[in-house]
Amino acid sequence: MSNRSKTYASILIASFLISLAVLPSAVSAKSEQAWNVQTLDEDAWAGGGCPIAVDSNNVTHIAYMDFPSGTNSLIYTSSNGSGWINQTVDGSGYVFVVFSLVFDANGYPHILYNTSPLGAPIDPLKIASWNGNGWDIQNTGISYAGSAALALDSSGNPHIAYTTGVELQYGVTWLGSALDYASWTGTSWTTQTIYSNMNDSFSTFSFALGSNNTPYIMYSLTSNSSAIKLAKYQNSSWNTQTIPLPPSSANLGNVVVDSKGYPHFIYTQPYQNSTTLSTILYASFNGTVWISQTVASKVSLGDDNPVGQLVLDSHGNPHFCYINSDGVPMYASYSGSAWNIQTISSNTSANGPCWLALDASGNPHISYRTASGARYTAVLMYATTNETNQATSTLVPEFPVLVILPPFLAVLSIAIAVTQSRRETLRQETS
């Protein structure tokens, strides 16, 4: 090999080594996310829910129950960029559970909740809707709802899936349970019963509207909690299938329907027959078969901490949150090739389900509750992260620059070497 060839080879090898050393730094520069965790209310109700949503203007909203003076009020809070603005939607003092927060095409919020007047066995479902100037509250006439979920169709009409039971004696015994579906026609509610059993109840339940306003309802029964059922309204009737996946442990997240009309959900299985550890799995339908993949193993989930809310981003990648048995809120996201699980906060007193929403850039926004020292109350928490909060090194340039730098140095070095070689040749010829 000539001296010139040796020089070129040395330059290329050096550039390659620079690439190996520099590119991992570029990749890892944005691999960690810095979470911004805020306390929103120290007197929130310990039960119920705190659904979160991000509107088309990337403004975050949360609906929850406040319990500052021994009475429950429905509160709607919105971030204005520098703080949070609260509105009292229902101050009757009898708000019991907040189930859903959704937005219509005009960007107006709609909240599904129920009330529980003291001593009354009926818990009517209500919908609070913003009309542009104030809140309209509609009593749906639906009572005895143990769990419920709200969705809006393409015309903005509300649809509610819910489970019910009949009490033989108030606060003592329930007789059977039913899964019902109600839709608003514009003038009245129509109701259908999907499943009922006088000797059974529902261990889990979730609802979503897919393309063409097709409703999907996923559930499992207490008598056979390992069997996951999916009911779909098609051709003027409800078709129910048992999803052909390995048995679950009845810990199901919500069902989500993608743009193709394919359902997705999160569920768990006992980890290698363990009584305390679980394996979290993600299941999706590809149009032909169901596919399941493991998200995390050896996860400890508390009895009151089900796998949290599942959301699909603009690329169809899944994201969800959950709270482990230690009371630590966690966030899991799929990049398209691998799952990434992060600890949102080191606080170990989180409880109940967490709620997740993604903004237009795919950044997560999460609401959850932590324990409070006062009876019946909890602390409402909010966590988010975005590109400006991501941990980056000021000593490492942006990724595109690092990609271009090594080949640029190689070309520049070769050009310098060729120029020097020509000069040496001319010098020899002249001499």
N, C-alpha and C positions, 0 to 999 in steps of 0.2 A: 504494500500500500504506500502511495506517495505521501510526502509530507502534507501536500494540499488536501488529499483525501482524509488523512488523519485529523487535520484541522477541522474539516467539515463535520466529520463524525463526532468529534469532541463537542462541537457547538450544538449539534442535534441532541446528543445525550444530555448535555447540561440543560437544554431547554426542556427536555422531557422530565428531568428531575425537578425542575422548577414547577412544572405542571403538577406533579405528584404532591409537592409540598404545599402549593398555593391553593389548588382547587378544593381540597377538603375544608380549608379555612373559609372559602367562599360559601360552601354548602352549609357549614355549621354556623355561619354568622347569623342566619335567620332561623335556626332550628329550634330555638327556645323562645317561648312567648312569655311576656310579662303580664300578669293578670292584675287588673285594677278592680279591687273588691271594695264595695261601699255598703255601709249600713243605712237602710232607708227608713226603717220604722222599728222602734224598740217595743212597741205595744201592739204588734200584729197578733191576730188570733192564732192559736197553736194548731188548730185543725184547718180543714177546708183546703184551699189551694191558692196559688199565686201565679196564674198563667201570664206569660210574657209574649209580646209581639213587637215586631219592628215594621213601621209603615213604609210607604213608598218614598218618603222623604228621609229615610234612615233615622227616624225618631223612635226611641224605645218607650214602650208602654207596659205597665203591669197593673193587673186587677187583683185585689186581695181584700181580706177582712181586717178591720181595725178593732181593737178592744181596749181603748184607753180608760174607760170608766165603767166597765162591766157590761156594756151593751155592744153588740156587733154592728158595724157599719161597713157598707161596701165602698171601698176607696179605689179610685182610678188615678194613677200617677204617671206622669210623662216627663221625660228628660228634655230640658231645653238647651242642652249643651254645656251649661254651667251649673245646673242644679236640677231639682225635681219639683214639679208643680202637682199638687194634690187636689182632687175634687171628691167630694162626698156624693156618691151616686144614689145610695139608698141609706138614709140615716134612721130607718125605723127601729133599729136595735135588734132585729130578728134575723139578720143575715146569717146563714148557717154554713153553706159550702159554695165556693166559687169554682165552677167547672171549666169554663172556656172563655177565651178572649180572641175575637176574630175581627178582621176589617173588611168592609165592603169595597166596591169599585170606586167609591167617592172618597175613600180614606177615612170613613167614619167607623168607630169601634162599636162592637156588640158584645155584651157580656152575658153569659148564661150562669145563673146561680139559683139557689133555693133559699127559702126562709123557713123558720121554725118558731112560730109564736109559742110562748110558754104554755105548756099544758095541752097543746093541740097536736093530734096525731097526724095531721096532714102537713106535708112539706111541699108547697106548690113551687114548681119551676117557673122562674121569671127570666125575661130577657130585657136588659137595659140597653137601649140604642141611642146613640148620639144623633141628633137631627140637624146639627149645624149651629144650633143656638142653645140647646139644652138636652136633657136626658128624657127619653120616653121609656116607661116601664110597662111591659106587657105581661100579664099573668097568662101563662099558656093553658092553665086548667089541668096540667099534669101533676099528679100527686104521688106520694110514696116512692119517689125516685131515689134509689140508693146510689146510683152513679149515672152520669149523663155527659154528653158531649154535643157541641154545636158546630155546624158548618153552614156556609152560605152557598147557594147555587149561583149559576151564571147570571141570574136575574136579581140576585140579592135576597132571595127568599130564604128564611131559616129552615134548617132541617135538624132534628134532634133525635139521637138514639139514646135510650136510657133503659135501666133495669128497674123493676118494681117488685114490691112484696106487699103482702097484706098482713097487718097486725091483728092477731086474735085479741090481744090486750095491749094497750099502749105501753111501749117500753119493755115488754116482757117477751112475747113470742111472735115470731114471723111465720106465716104459712106460705110456703112455696115462693116462687119468683118467676118473673117473666122478662123477656127482652122485647122491647117495643120500639117502634120507629114512627116519628111524627114529622109531618112536613106542612109548611104554610102555603096555601094556594093563592094568597093575596087577600082573601076574605075570611078564611077559616082554616082550622087544623084538620088534617086527615091522619088517622092513626092505624098502624098495622102491628100485629103481634108476630114476631119472628120465631120465638120459642118460648114455651112455658112449661113448668113442671111443678106440681104442688109439693113435691118431696125433694126438691133440689134448689140450688142457688148458684150464683155466678161468682167465680173466684177472680176473674179478670175480664176486662171489657174495654174496647176502644172503637172509634168510628172515624171514617174519612169519606169525603166525596171525591170521586175520581173524574176522569174525563167524561163529557156528556152527562154530568151530574149523576153519575152512577154511584150509589152508596155501597160502602164496604164496611162490615162490622165483624171484628174479631173478638172471640171470647173463649173461655174455658169454664167448665162446670166443677163445682166442688166435689161431686161424686166421681169425677174422672179428670182431675186437673191437669194431667199430663197430655191430654188430647187437645190440640189447638184447632178451634173451629173458625171458619171464615164464611160469612154469609154475604152474598152479593145479589143485589136486585137486578134481574135481567129478564127480558121478555115478559114483563108484567107479573113476575113471581120471584120469590126469594129462593135462591139456590145455595145450599149449605154444604161445604165439604170439610172433611178432616184433613188438615194439611199433612202430607206424607213426609214428615220429618221425625227424627228420633224423639222419644218422649221428653217433654220439658219438665221443669219443676214448678210450673204454674206461675213463674215470674215472667210476665210478658210486658213489653213496652207497647207503645201505641202503634197502630198500623198506619203506614204512609203509602199513598198511591202516586206513582210517577207519571210523567207526561204521556207514557204509552198505555197507561191503565194497569200497570203491573204493581202489585203490593209488595211492601217491604216491612220488616219488623225486627225487633231485638227480643231475644228470650234467653233463658238460662237452663242449664242442666247441672245436676250434682257433679262435682269434680271427683272422678274415680271413686264413686260410692261414698264420698265424704258427706257427713251430716252438717258441716259448717261452711265448707268451701263450694264455690260454684264456678262453672265455666260460662262466660258470656258469649253468645253467638249472634250472628247477623244473618237473617234469612231473606231471600228475595226470589221473586218469580221472573223468569226470563222469557215468558211467553210459551214455553214448552214444559219445563220442569222447575221444581224448587231447588235452590242452591243455598247451602248453609256453610258459613265459615266461622272459625273461632276468632273472637276478638281478644279475649283475655282469659287466662286460666288461674286457678287458685285465688279467686276473688271472694271476699267475705262480704255478703250483703245482709243487712239487718232485715228483720221481719217487716218493719215499717218503711223500708227503703227499697222499693222496687227499681228495676232498671228504668232510667229516666226517659225523657222525651226524645224521640228520633226525628231528625229533620234531614232532608236531602238538599244539597246545595245546587247551584245552577249547572254543575257538571254531572249531577246525579249521584255524587258521592255522599255516603251517610255520615252523620254526626249525631252524637247523643251524650247525655250527661247522666250521672248516677251518684248516689251517696253510699259509701261502704259502711260496714258495721261499726267502724271506728268513728263515724260521723264526719268523714272527710269527703268533700265534694270533688268529683272527678269529671274529666271531659275526654271523650274519645272521638277521634276523627279519622277518616280514611282518605288517603292522598290519591288513590287510584291504583296504588301498588302495595301499600302497607298501612297498618293501623298505628296511630300515635295516641298514647294515653298520658294525660297530664293531671297533676294535682292542681286544683284551682286555688285552694287555700289550705293552710296548715291548721285552720280551726277544726277542732274535733268534736264540735257539738251540733253539727248540721243534722237535720232530721226530716222525715217525710220525703216525698218526691221532689225532684228539681225540674225546672221548666227551661226550655231552650228555644231560642230564635236566632236566625242568621240574618245579617243585613245584606245589602246589595253587593258588598265586597266579600261576602262569605265569612265575616268576622262573627264570632259567637257572642251571644248575650244570654246570661243565665240568671234565673231567680230561684231562691231557695230560702229555707228558714233555719235558724239556729235556736238552741235552747235559751230560754229566758229565766231569770230568777223568780219572776212572778207567776202565780198560778194561772193557767189557761192562756198565757201569752207566749209569744215567740218573737224573735228578731228577724225582720225581713231583710234579706241580703241580695245584693246585685253584683254580678261579676261580668267583666268583658275584657277583651283583648283585641288589638288591631295592629296594623303595620307600624304605626308610630310608637307602639308600646313594645314591639318585639326587641329582644336583646340583641343588639348588634355591636360589633367592635369598631371603634373609631380608627383603629390601626389597620383595618382591612377594607380595601375599596369594595365597591359594588361588584356583584357576581359577573356581569357582562364584561367589565374591564379585566377581570382576572382570567376570563376565558380567552380573551384576545391577546393578553400580555405575553404569554410564553411563545406562541408562534410569531408574534411581532418581533420579539427579541431574537428568535432564531433567524428570521429573514434579514433583520438588520445586521446581525453578526456575520452571516454569510456574505452579505453585500460588502461589508467592511473587509472581510478576508479576501474576497475576489479583487477588490480595488487594490489592496496591498500586494496581492500576487501579481497583478498587471504592472504595478509600479516596479516591483522587483524584476520582472521580465524585461521591461524597458530599460531599466538601469543596467542589466547585464548585457543587453544588445548594444547599448550606447558605449559601454566600456569595451 
